[in-house]
Every structure is written in structure tokens, then in C-alpha cells.
């Protein structure tokens, strides 16, 4: 019984740490809650914290109860302290990291963090100076943690030799803890469980990074589940990924350039506190087709790039192009255009295969990859991610000026990524009063594009080129209300065509997956192809437009007026809001008692998930 008391005390210590971290998390990202909401957060937060702490400490319990008694008392104490600390401190660090990292991706960390970590390790110097207090807090906290654990373990009395019957109490303790951690319901407690009791906006608050990471790892280690919501004949009437646009003119093999804008929010271009000075973007948008209601399909660079180049929803936690399904048969934008004689290219000022993008390019059919390694000039590195935009943009221009037409090129900028580095000789110019470091980086990138267009506008290929500007994901800060469920995905997206005489505006919902079909429609491509998006140039699609993404176990679909959340584990719609009349999402229409309000949206989500999952299971994303 003494060992059980010690184990309980150790768990209470970790539970208290998680509680403190949740309070800080709430202070950073959430406005004050009502008393009732606060109690719900505390209750479900405890349930999820207990589950996380129990699961990660199972190895410790096995050692402490069943192995340690066979060691000397000195070694029992030493090994218990070491094992418990080594298990728990990394996960405490993960929750500490999310106190700041959540502000960048608006979700608790998943296995995707490891891919980001691998490619971002060289930027840790800058991150340390910006978030030094997190590092210091962890070091100091770790010292006190180890001392506390050592004190609790040493309070136990030296163990005598145990008999078989003495295993009963520890086994009963572990069984009871397992039942509490799992829950008594049909389905075990997972990060999305709280969605059944609370609204989606509070899930990150109730959740903890430990359980989120564990469950994310579990999902990536299992196969995608085949879905049979609808028979094939019915599925085709709800949603199809076959696209074939009848054209009045033969294909016009114009050059295609996509500018993928790192961490650009739509709010940078509209009146408000986030508005940045962007004279070049302002001027070119006045000559473009502007999508006012464009939304990202993911909250990480890998997700946005997959949606833009493959027109595939980035549903898995890990990037599709390094998952078990990377061998799926498909035709990305590069493959389709190569069949029409295009030269295909990808430009990114970071190191080669940064974030595994070289693998993405192979999957999407893009042949030529230009990076910091091919750039090769010294003295232009920002010390964090790669070559400053102004220099790499100049390199981009030099390379494409030598390309044979027609060509496809994607240029991915990096200077608007935290820590928002600007060249020392230009820092004063872009340190604008009233703007944050993030806004200053946007203004700097804007000027880099101005200089790029000055260099290329007189080239013979320029007027025969379609330029697509699109953000990879947003990077909102200090979002305190539920409106982040749509504001957090709202991105800039516009198409500049030098031959276009008048600007135009598209008010309907547009998503990143619409870029591939829109490009092909723009050049009068008439062959059938696969896409989860649709062309922005087809008026008949206007009423059916939507954007979809997955977060944890739930999918969220945004259309022109509503936001719908569907829980794939519970197999039901968990929220449905009309954000046009209820901007703060206070009235969940699922609770209205009338399922017809959201039934069509639920059917659409199920159809999309069935299309995606079954295509992955079949390893086939060719024309359906």
C-alpha cells in the first residue's frame, strides 16, 4: 500500500503541473469564461490530464510495483526518480512549448511537430532569444520537479521481499486508473471526447498536448479506415472528384506561377488592427481576380502545400507525402501540365527537401527543385530558415528567365515566417511605427514582390503568364473568441493575369484545393482529371462552394453562411453555426432539435471523407 500512496502522490504532482499550465494557456488565448464553463473546463481538463498522465506512466508503474522491489533500496529510489522524471519531463516540456506554439498553428501539437522540429533545429538560436522564458522556466521547473519526486520516493519504506499475493493491490490500482483514464463509455476518452460536451473552440483549452501527441501518434501508426456511408451510385450524386470542363477554345499553354505566401492572414489586407502596409499587393489586387472568402485546408505548411499542388485534402496528422499512403496513384498539377509539355519547377529559399517538400514535388509531378543549396551565394542567409526573400526572388527571376515556355513554377517565400527576419541593411526601412514584427515582415515581403515584378514585367514570357497568390496557412495571434473557427482559416487568394482588362471579385467560398482546377480551367484544359476542389471560374459552382479541414477527430466544413463540425468517431454532427448571423458562434443549431438544418452538410462531409479514405485504402486517386 505504501507504494500505491507514493504513486498517487507522484500523479498528483504532475496533475497540478498540468493544471497550472492549463490556467496559463487559458490566460494567453481565452477571454474570461462563465462559472459554468470554467467548471466544465476543469472537469474535462482533469479527465484528459489523468488519461494522459496514466498512459505515459504505465512503464513507470510496471517498474515501480513489479521490478523495483528486487533491487536494493538505494537503487530502487534512484531508478524510480530517473524513470519517472525521464518519462514526464519531456511531456511537460511539450505542454510548455504549446503555450507559445499554439499561437502559430491554433491547435495542440501532433506528430507533425517532429517534422517541423527536424527542419527547424537550426533556427533555435533565434527562438531561444524570443522565448527564453520558456527555456528558463523548464530548466528551473525540472530542478524542482526532480527534487520533489526524490522527496516523495524517499518517504517510502524499504521494501521487503514480496509474495505473489502482494501483486494484487498494484494490479487493482492500475486497473482502477485504467478505467478512470479510459472512461466507462463504449468509446475510450481521446482528445476529441470533450467535443461531445463543449463547443469546439474550447477543445484546445480542455485538451493537453500530451494526450494529443499520443493519439496523433496512434493515428499515424494505424491504417486509414474504409468508409461505406453511401453506395457508389448515391455517392456520385452527393460528391464526385471527377472534373472535366467543356471548353469553347483549344488549350492555351500559358505559363503558370504560384506564389505561396508563408503565414499570410487575410486580415493583413483588410481594415483593422492586423492591417499591414502592402502597397504592391494593394495595387496588383486592383487588377486581379480576388477571392474575398478563401480558406486554407490546413494549419501547417505541409498541409497547405499538399492542398495547393495536389488538390487533395490534407486529412492525416502527418504529411501525406511521407505517410504510408505516399505511393497513392495520382496526378498532381505537375504531372498534368508535364503531359502538355510544361517545364515544372519548385522554388524555396530553405535547404533542399525542407519539410520534405522534395518528396511532395515528386508526388505532385514537379521535376526541378531550387533551394538554398542551388542558390549557393554566401552572406544572404537569415540565420533561421534560409535565404532572405529579396535575394531568392532575384534568383527565381534569373532562373525562370532562362526557361523554355510553357513552364510551371511555384515560389514559396520564407521571410514572413517567425522570427520575421529582415536583412540588417533594410531593417530600419521596414521598422514601421505601429506595426508588429509580423506586420513589418509582411511589408518587407510586399516590397520584395515589388522588386521582383520590376525585374520580370518586361520579359517576353510575362504577359503570357498567370500568377496565383495564395497563403499556405494563417498565423493569427491572440484570438480570444470562437470566431477563430473561421477567421483562423481565412487566407488571401487572388489571381493576376496581365491580359485581364478589368478586375473581378469572387464572393463565394474558395479553398486551396480549388487552385489546381482553376488553373486548368483558366488555360482551357478540357481533359478529365481528379480534384477535391472546383474551378473558381465556373458560376454553376458558386452555390456549392465550401472549404473543409480536419482537426483531431472532427472535420469542419465552411460554406457561404454556416460552419459544420462532424465527429468521425461518434459518427455525428457536433456543431452547426450560422456565422453570418452569429459571428461569435454562440448558438449551436445542432441543439435546435431539427436535424434537417445541417443534414445536407453532414452528408457532404461524409461523402468527402468516404472519397478520401477509400482512395487511400485503394492507393488510387486517379479519375473516378
PEDAFEN-V509041 format. One record per residue. N is the residue number from 0. SS is DSSP state (alpha for helix, beta for strand, coil for the rest). PHI is phi in radians with two decimals (NA if undefined). PSI is psi as a letter, one per 20 degrees, with the letter a starting at -180 (* if undefined). Layout:
BEGIN
n	ss	phi	psi
N	SS	PHI	PSI
N	SS	PHI	PSI
END
This chain:
BEGIN
n	ss	phi	psi
0	coil	NA	h
1	alpha	-1.10	h
2	alpha	-1.16	h
3	alpha	-1.14	g
4	alpha	-1.06	g
5	alpha	-1.11	g
6	alpha	-1.09	g
7	alpha	-1.12	g
8	alpha	-1.05	g
9	alpha	-1.11	g
10	alpha	-1.14	h
11	alpha	-1.11	h
12	alpha	-1.02	g
13	alpha	-1.19	h
14	alpha	-1.04	h
15	alpha	-1.15	h
16	alpha	-1.10	g
17	alpha	-1.10	h
18	alpha	-1.12	g
19	alpha	-1.07	g
20	alpha	-1.12	h
21	alpha	-1.18	h
22	alpha	-1.09	g
23	alpha	-1.14	g
24	alpha	-1.04	g
25	alpha	-1.10	g
26	alpha	-1.06	h
27	alpha	-1.31	h
28	alpha	-2.16	i
29	coil	-2.29	q
30	coil	-1.31	r
31	coil	-1.05	q
32	coil	-1.84	q
33	coil	-1.21	r
34	alpha	-1.04	g
35	alpha	-1.09	g
36	alpha	-1.14	h
37	alpha	-1.11	g
38	alpha	-1.13	h
39	alpha	-1.10	g
40	alpha	-1.07	g
41	alpha	-1.14	g
42	alpha	-1.15	g
43	alpha	-1.24	h
44	alpha	-1.09	g
45	alpha	-1.09	g
46	alpha	-1.05	g
47	alpha	-1.27	h
48	alpha	-1.14	g
49	alpha	-1.06	g
50	alpha	-1.05	g
51	alpha	-1.08	g
52	alpha	-1.16	h
53	alpha	-1.12	g
54	alpha	-1.07	g
55	alpha	-1.28	h
56	coil	-1.70	j
57	alpha	-0.98	g
58	alpha	-1.05	h
59	alpha	-1.14	g
60	alpha	-1.05	g
61	alpha	-1.07	g
62	alpha	-1.14	g
63	alpha	-1.19	h
64	alpha	-1.51	h
65	alpha	-2.02	i
66	alpha	-1.99	g
67	alpha	-0.96	h
68	alpha	-1.03	i
69	alpha	-1.57	i
70	coil	-1.68	r
71	coil	-1.16	q
72	alpha	-1.04	h
73	alpha	-1.07	g
74	alpha	-1.26	h
75	alpha	-1.00	g
76	alpha	-1.12	g
77	alpha	-1.06	g
78	alpha	-1.18	h
79	alpha	-1.09	g
80	alpha	-1.13	g
81	alpha	-1.13	g
82	alpha	-1.13	g
83	alpha	-1.10	g
84	alpha	-1.21	g
85	alpha	-1.15	h
86	alpha	-1.32	g
87	alpha	-1.55	h
88	alpha	-1.08	g
89	alpha	-1.06	h
90	alpha	-1.32	h
91	alpha	-1.12	g
92	alpha	-1.06	g
93	alpha	-1.05	g
94	alpha	-1.19	h
95	alpha	-1.13	g
96	alpha	-1.02	g
97	alpha	-1.19	i
98	alpha	-1.08	h
99	alpha	-1.95	h
100	alpha	-1.17	h
101	alpha	-1.02	h
102	alpha	-1.14	i
103	alpha	-1.70	h
104	alpha	-2.08	j
105	coil	0.96	k
106	coil	-2.78	q
107	coil	-1.14	q
108	coil	-1.14	q
109	coil	-2.16	a
110	coil	-1.06	i
111	alpha	-1.04	h
112	alpha	-1.05	h
113	alpha	-1.18	h
114	alpha	-1.24	h
115	alpha	-1.15	g
116	alpha	-1.02	g
117	alpha	-1.02	g
118	alpha	-1.57	i
119	alpha	-1.98	j
120	alpha	-1.09	h
121	alpha	-1.26	i
122	alpha	-1.71	j
123	alpha	-1.12	h
124	alpha	-1.04	g
125	alpha	-1.17	h
126	alpha	-1.15	h
127	alpha	-1.10	g
128	alpha	-1.15	h
129	alpha	-1.42	h
130	coil	-2.11	l
131	alpha	-1.01	h
132	alpha	-1.15	h
133	alpha	-1.20	g
134	alpha	-1.10	g
135	alpha	-1.12	g
136	alpha	-1.06	h
137	alpha	-1.19	g
138	alpha	-1.11	g
139	alpha	-1.13	g
140	alpha	-1.07	h
141	alpha	-1.13	h
142	alpha	-1.08	g
143	alpha	-1.15	h
144	alpha	-1.07	g
145	alpha	-1.08	g
146	alpha	-1.10	g
147	alpha	-1.14	g
148	alpha	-1.10	g
149	alpha	-1.07	g
150	alpha	-1.15	g
151	alpha	-1.15	g
152	alpha	-1.14	h
153	alpha	-1.24	i
154	coil	-1.25	i
155	coil	-1.22	q
156	coil	-1.51	q
157	coil	-0.94	p
158	coil	-1.43	p
159	coil	-1.60	r
160	coil	-1.04	p
161	coil	-1.83	q
162	coil	-1.73	r
163	alpha	-1.08	h
164	alpha	-1.15	h
165	alpha	-1.35	i
166	alpha	-1.35	i
167	alpha	-1.08	g
168	alpha	-1.09	g
169	alpha	-1.05	g
170	alpha	-1.12	g
171	alpha	-1.14	g
172	alpha	-1.03	g
173	alpha	-1.12	h
174	alpha	-1.12	g
175	alpha	-1.11	g
176	alpha	-1.06	h
177	alpha	-1.10	g
178	alpha	-1.11	h
179	alpha	-1.16	g
180	alpha	-1.17	g
181	alpha	-1.33	h
182	coil	1.58	q
183	coil	-1.63	i
184	coil	-1.30	r
185	coil	-1.13	h
186	coil	-1.84	q
187	coil	-1.24	r
188	coil	-1.21	p
189	coil	-2.35	r
190	alpha	-0.94	h
191	alpha	-1.48	i
192	alpha	-1.01	g
193	alpha	-1.09	h
194	alpha	-1.09	h
195	alpha	-1.32	i
196	coil	-2.04	h
197	coil	-2.35	r
198	coil	-1.33	q
199	alpha	-1.10	h
200	alpha	-1.10	h
201	alpha	-1.69	i
202	alpha	-1.02	g
203	alpha	-1.06	h
204	alpha	-1.25	g
205	alpha	-1.23	h
206	coil	-1.28	r
207	coil	-2.28	q
208	alpha	-1.19	h
209	alpha	-1.13	g
210	alpha	-1.15	h
211	alpha	-1.06	g
212	alpha	-1.16	g
213	alpha	-1.04	g
214	alpha	-1.22	h
215	alpha	-1.09	g
216	alpha	-1.10	g
217	alpha	-1.07	g
218	alpha	-1.10	h
219	alpha	-1.28	i
220	coil	-1.60	j
221	coil	-2.00	r
222	coil	-1.42	q
223	coil	-1.15	p
224	coil	-1.51	p
225	coil	-1.17	q
226	coil	-2.02	q
227	coil	-2.34	l
228	coil	-1.11	h
229	coil	-2.36	q
230	coil	-1.18	q
231	alpha	-0.90	g
232	alpha	-1.14	h
233	alpha	-1.33	h
234	alpha	-1.01	g
235	alpha	-1.10	h
236	alpha	-1.38	h
237	alpha	-1.60	g
238	coil	-2.80	p
239	coil	-2.26	q
240	coil	-1.84	j
241	beta	-1.43	p
242	beta	-2.17	p
243	coil	-2.70	o
244	coil	-1.80	o
245	coil	-1.21	p
246	coil	-2.04	q
247	coil	-1.49	i
248	coil	-2.22	q
249	coil	-1.20	r
250	coil	-1.01	p
251	coil	-1.96	o
252	coil	-1.36	m
253	coil	-1.40	q
254	beta	-1.16	q
255	beta	-2.16	p
256	beta	-2.20	p
257	beta	-1.90	p
258	beta	-1.76	o
259	beta	-1.59	o
260	beta	-1.62	o
261	coil	-1.22	p
262	coil	1.01	k
263	coil	-1.58	p
264	coil	-1.65	q
265	alpha	-1.07	h
266	alpha	-1.17	i
267	alpha	-1.17	h
268	alpha	-1.92	i
269	coil	-2.11	q
270	coil	-0.97	p
271	coil	2.57	a
272	coil	-1.20	h
273	coil	-1.50	i
274	coil	-0.98	p
275	coil	-1.90	q
276	coil	-1.37	o
277	coil	-2.39	m
278	alpha	-1.05	h
279	alpha	-1.21	g
280	alpha	-1.04	g
281	alpha	-1.03	g
282	alpha	-1.21	h
283	alpha	-1.35	h
284	alpha	-1.17	h
285	coil	-1.25	i
286	coil	-2.08	j
287	coil	-2.07	r
288	beta	-1.61	o
289	beta	-1.86	p
290	beta	-1.67	o
291	beta	-1.28	h
292	beta	-2.15	m
293	beta	-1.71	q
294	beta	-2.32	q
295	coil	-1.34	q
296	coil	-1.73	j
297	coil	-2.87	r
298	coil	-2.02	j
299	coil	-2.29	q
300	alpha	-1.02	g
301	alpha	-1.11	h
302	alpha	-1.23	g
303	alpha	-1.10	g
304	alpha	-1.13	h
305	alpha	-1.13	g
306	alpha	-1.17	h
307	alpha	-1.24	g
308	alpha	-1.55	h
309	alpha	-1.88	i
310	coil	0.98	k
311	coil	-2.12	p
312	coil	-1.19	p
313	coil	-1.46	m
314	coil	-1.27	h
315	coil	-1.12	q
316	coil	-1.14	g
317	coil	-1.58	q
318	coil	-0.99	p
319	alpha	-1.01	h
320	alpha	-1.35	i
321	alpha	-2.21	j
322	coil	-1.61	a
323	coil	-1.18	i
324	coil	-1.93	j
325	coil	-1.19	i
326	coil	-1.58	j
327	coil	-1.04	p
328	beta	-1.25	p
329	coil	-2.79	r
330	coil	-2.20	o
331	coil	-1.41	a
332	alpha	-1.04	h
333	alpha	-1.15	g
334	alpha	-1.08	g
335	alpha	-1.09	g
336	alpha	-1.26	h
337	alpha	-1.07	h
338	coil	-1.12	i
339	coil	-1.76	j
340	coil	1.62	j
341	coil	-1.41	q
342	beta	-1.58	p
343	beta	-1.96	p
344	beta	-2.53	q
345	beta	-2.30	p
346	beta	-2.14	p
347	beta	-2.61	p
348	coil	-1.30	j
349	coil	-1.53	a
350	coil	-1.16	q
351	coil	-1.02	p
352	coil	1.13	k
353	alpha	-0.97	p
354	alpha	0.97	k
355	alpha	1.14	k
356	alpha	-1.21	h
357	alpha	-1.13	h
358	alpha	-1.21	h
359	alpha	-1.05	g
360	alpha	-1.08	g
361	alpha	-1.10	g
362	alpha	-1.16	h
363	alpha	-1.54	i
364	coil	1.47	k
365	coil	-1.74	p
366	coil	-1.49	g
367	beta	-1.79	p
368	beta	-2.10	o
369	beta	-1.95	p
370	coil	-2.44	a
371	alpha	-0.99	h
372	alpha	-1.17	g
373	alpha	-1.36	h
374	alpha	-1.08	g
375	coil	1.32	i
376	coil	-1.53	p
377	coil	-1.37	r
378	coil	1.52	j
379	coil	-2.00	j
380	beta	-1.47	p
381	coil	-1.40	i
382	coil	1.40	j
383	coil	-2.19	f
384	coil	-1.99	h
385	coil	2.82	b
386	beta	-1.38	p
387	coil	-0.92	q
388	alpha	-0.99	g
389	alpha	-1.03	h
390	alpha	-1.35	g
391	alpha	-1.26	h
392	alpha	-1.10	h
393	alpha	-1.11	h
394	alpha	-1.12	g
395	alpha	-0.96	g
396	alpha	-1.08	g
397	alpha	-1.09	h
398	alpha	-1.25	g
399	alpha	-1.21	h
400	coil	-1.09	h
401	coil	-1.69	i
402	coil	-1.33	q
403	coil	-1.46	p
404	coil	-1.37	q
405	coil	-1.48	q
406	beta	-2.33	q
407	beta	-2.04	p
408	beta	-2.51	p
409	beta	-1.99	p
410	beta	-1.95	o
411	beta	-1.88	o
412	coil	-1.44	r
413	coil	-2.26	i
414	coil	-1.24	i
415	coil	-1.64	j
416	coil	-1.57	q
417	coil	-0.92	p
418	coil	-1.58	k
419	coil	1.07	l
420	coil	-1.27	p
421	coil	-2.21	p
422	coil	-0.92	q
423	alpha	-0.99	h
424	alpha	-1.30	i
425	alpha	-2.11	j
426	coil	-1.08	g
427	coil	-1.12	h
428	coil	-1.14	h
429	coil	-1.95	k
430	coil	-1.77	n
431	coil	-1.66	p
432	coil	-1.01	p
433	coil	1.55	i
434	coil	-1.81	q
435	coil	-1.37	r
436	alpha	-1.04	h
437	alpha	-1.13	g
438	alpha	-1.12	h
439	alpha	-1.10	h
440	alpha	-1.17	h
441	alpha	-1.13	g
442	alpha	-1.12	h
443	alpha	-1.12	g
444	alpha	-1.09	h
445	alpha	-0.97	g
446	alpha	-1.24	h
447	alpha	-1.10	h
448	alpha	-1.18	h
449	alpha	-1.03	g
450	alpha	-1.17	h
451	alpha	-1.07	g
452	alpha	-1.20	h
453	alpha	-1.09	h
454	alpha	-1.38	h
455	alpha	-1.80	i
456	coil	-1.14	h
457	coil	-1.78	j
458	coil	-1.31	q
459	coil	-1.08	h
460	coil	-1.46	i
461	alpha	-1.05	g
462	alpha	-1.22	i
463	alpha	-1.77	k
464	beta	-2.20	q
465	beta	-1.82	p
466	beta	-1.89	p
467	beta	-1.93	p
468	beta	-1.86	p
469	beta	-2.65	p
470	beta	-1.35	q
471	coil	-1.39	h
472	coil	-2.99	r
473	coil	-1.62	r
474	coil	-2.54	m
475	coil	-1.44	q
476	coil	-2.13	q
477	coil	0.96	l
478	coil	-1.57	o
479	coil	-1.80	i
480	coil	-2.13	r
481	coil	-1.19	i
482	coil	-1.11	i
483	alpha	-1.09	i
484	alpha	-1.08	h
485	alpha	-2.07	h
486	alpha	-1.12	h
487	coil	-1.20	i
488	coil	-2.14	i
489	beta	-1.37	o
490	beta	-2.14	q
491	coil	-1.37	p
492	beta	-2.66	p
493	beta	-2.63	q
494	beta	-2.09	p
495	beta	-1.86	p
496	beta	-2.11	o
497	coil	-0.99	h
498	coil	-1.59	i
499	coil	-1.29	p
500	coil	-1.41	h
501	coil	-2.17	q
502	coil	-1.21	r
503	beta	-2.52	q
504	beta	-2.22	p
505	beta	-1.95	o
506	beta	-1.57	i
507	beta	-1.21	r
508	beta	-1.17	p
509	beta	-2.27	q
510	beta	-2.21	r
511	coil	-1.03	h
512	coil	-1.18	i
513	alpha	-1.42	i
514	alpha	-1.18	g
515	alpha	-1.03	g
516	alpha	-1.09	h
517	alpha	-1.20	g
518	alpha	-1.09	g
519	alpha	-1.14	h
520	alpha	-1.14	h
521	alpha	-1.07	h
522	coil	-1.66	j
523	coil	1.14	k
524	coil	-1.30	p
525	coil	-1.92	i
526	coil	-1.43	q
527	coil	-1.24	q
528	beta	-2.69	r
529	beta	-1.76	p
530	coil	-2.84	q
531	coil	-1.56	i
532	coil	-1.90	a
533	coil	-2.60	r
534	coil	-1.23	p
535	coil	-1.29	i
536	coil	-1.62	j
537	coil	-1.87	o
538	alpha	-1.02	h
539	alpha	-1.17	i
540	alpha	-1.52	i
541	alpha	-0.96	g
542	alpha	-1.28	i
543	alpha	-1.80	j
544	coil	-1.27	q
545	coil	-2.78	r
546	beta	-2.37	q
547	beta	-2.34	q
548	beta	-2.62	r
549	beta	-2.08	p
550	beta	-2.32	o
551	coil	1.17	c
552	coil	-1.67	j
553	beta	-2.12	q
554	beta	-1.84	q
555	beta	-2.12	p
556	beta	-2.06	p
557	beta	-1.98	p
558	coil	-2.04	a
559	coil	-1.15	h
560	coil	-2.31	i
561	beta	-2.22	r
562	beta	-2.16	p
563	beta	-2.16	p
564	beta	-1.95	p
565	beta	-2.14	p
566	beta	-1.54	o
567	coil	-1.31	i
568	coil	-1.44	g
569	coil	-1.37	i
570	coil	0.99	l
571	beta	-2.75	r
572	beta	-1.31	p
573	beta	-1.89	i
574	beta	-2.71	q
575	beta	-2.67	o
576	beta	-2.11	q
577	beta	-1.72	n
578	coil	-1.33	i
579	coil	-1.29	h
580	coil	-1.79	i
581	coil	-2.40	m
582	coil	-1.10	h
583	coil	-1.63	j
584	coil	0.94	l
585	coil	-1.69	i
586	coil	-2.02	o
587	coil	-1.36	o
588	alpha	-1.27	i
589	alpha	-1.10	h
590	alpha	-1.46	j
591	alpha	-1.31	i
592	coil	1.56	i
593	coil	-1.97	n
594	alpha	-1.23	i
595	alpha	-1.13	i
596	alpha	-1.10	h
597	coil	-2.06	j
598	alpha	-1.06	g
599	alpha	-1.13	h
600	alpha	-1.21	h
601	alpha	-1.09	g
602	alpha	-1.09	g
603	alpha	-1.15	g
604	alpha	-1.05	g
605	alpha	-1.07	g
606	alpha	-1.14	g
607	alpha	-1.14	g
608	alpha	-1.10	g
609	alpha	-1.09	g
610	alpha	-1.03	g
611	alpha	-1.19	g
612	alpha	-1.03	g
613	alpha	-1.21	h
614	alpha	-1.15	h
615	alpha	-1.17	g
616	alpha	-1.07	h
617	coil	-1.48	i
618	coil	0.93	l
619	beta	-2.54	o
620	coil	-2.11	k
621	coil	-1.43	a
622	coil	-1.02	p
623	coil	-1.80	*
END
